[in-house]
């Protein structure tokens, strides 16, 4: 039976491709699982090199927001890129993806971010926030990623003003707003 009580249709439960844990079976989660499969089965990553569902918490003006990072790619102990999924336009997701890559790892700015809606993608460098390539083929495969490790600087992102700005961006862009004026409570981890 389909659960229509929340702001996402829930078809039941599915098993996470990377971890095996049960997750709510939603349209968005099916796309996330497809992206994990793509990285492993077609792009050559080991499941152990992918970190699913990492989060960044922020709070500004009494608004607590949890930013979900769908996948983070770690090669030879370094996080090289994050992958963020969201339906719709990619350009509206670029700023938040760059901010998330700057904030996720406390030791350094993750050099790359991928934004995707499951049909299209953009590869962004996170120092300046520029789009390097677009299309699903822009998601680097495992072999290319290992070669890229030497191309990027894994520099600390420690300036307090820039860190505050990045957290504020995440707090605003990733705030879940649905069912305004009703009793809808956003589903956890959606």
N, C-alpha and C positions, 0 to 999 in steps of 0.2 A: 504494500500500500504506500502511496506517495504522501509524505507529510507536507502539508501546505500551511502549517501554523506559523512558520517563521518568514523571513524575508528571502529565503532561498528554498526552492523545491528540494526536498530530501527524498531520494528514491529508496533509501535504506542505508546499508553500510557497505563500504568497499575496503579492500586490504591495500595498504600503502605499498607501492612497488619497491621502494627502497628499504623500508624498515619492517614491513609486515604488520604494522599496527592497524587496528580498525579505525576508519575515518568516515564521516558522513558522506554519503554518495550524492554529490550535487553536480550540476553541469560544470561549474568552475573546477571542482576537484577532479573530475574526469579529464579536463584539459591539463591540469597540473600533473596528473599521473602520466599522461601522454608525453609531456615535456621531459619528465624523468626517464621514461622509456627511450625517447629520442636520444638523450645524452648518453645513455648506456648502450643501447642496441645499435644505434646508427653512428654516433659520434665517438664511440670507443672509450668512454670513461668507465672506471670501475665504480661500483655502487659506493664503495668506501670513500671515494673522492668527492662525493656529493653530500652536502649537509642540508637536509630539508628543514623547512619551517623554523629558521632562526628568527629571533624577534629583537626589536629595539623598542624600548618603552620611553615615552616622553609625557611631560605634564606641563601645560601652560594655561593660565587663566582657569584653573580647576578643570581642565579638560585632559583626562588621561587617555592616551592613544597607544595602542600596540601596533607597531609596523611589522608586518610579516614579510620575510624574505623567503620566497618559495624554494629557491635552491641557491647554494653557494658552492662554487667549485674550488677545491683545495688540491693543489699539485705540489708535491715535495714539501709539504708543511706550510705552504703559503696560499692564502686565498687570493685567487687571480681575478675572479669575476663573480658577481651575483646575477641571478636571473629573477626578474619580477614579472609576474603575469597579471593582466587585468583586461577585461573585455573592452572593446571600443578602440578609440584613438590612441596611438602610441605617443604622439607628441605631448599629450597631457600627462604622461607618466615619466617623462624624461627627468624633470627636476627632482622629483621624489626619489627616483632610482639612483641618481648621482648622490643625493644627500644620504641615502641609506648606505651606499658603498663607502662613503666617507666616514660614517659613524659606526658601522657594524663591528669592525675589529679595533679594539682599543690601542693596538700597537702600531697600526698603519692604515693609510687610505688604500682600500682595495682599488686597483688601477682601472678595472673595467666593470661595466654594468650592461646587462641585456634587458630590454623591455620587450615583451611580446603579448599579443592577444591570442596566441595559438595558431594564427594564420600568417602573421607578419611579425617581423622583429627588427630591432635596431640595436647596434653595438655602440656603446658610448664610452669614451675615455672620461675618467672622473676628475682629472686635474682641472680641466677647463669646461667639462660638460659637453664636449662636441660629439656629434654623431660621426662615427668612423665608417659605418657600413649599414646597409639595410637589407631586408629580406631574410627569410628563415635560414638561408645559407650563411648569413653573417655570424651565426652562433659558432664559435670556434670549436673544431674537433679536438680530440685529445692530443694528437700529434702536434697540431699547430699551437695548442695551449702551452705545451712543454717548451716549445721554441720561443714563445712569447715571454717566458719567465725572465729572460735576460734583457728584454726590451724595456721593461718597466721598472720604475723606482718604487719601492715599497716604503714610502716616506711617512713619518708620523703626521697625523692630522691633529695637532695639539693647540692651535690658536684658539683661545677661549671664545672670542667673538665669532669666528667661523664655525666652531662646534655648536654654539648656541643657535646660530642662524640655520644650520643643517637640521638640528633637532626641531626647531620651530617649523621648518618646511615639512618635515615628516608629520608633525602634530596636526598641521592644517590639511595637508594633502591626503593623509591616510585616516582621517577621522571618519568613522562610519556614521552616516546619516541616512536613516530610512524611516519610513512610516511616521513622518513628522506629525505630531499632534495625536498619536495613538499610543497604545501600550506596548508596541513592538520592542523587544530587547534583541539587539544583534546577536546572532549565534556566535559561540566561541570559535575562534580560529577561522573565521570566514572573511 
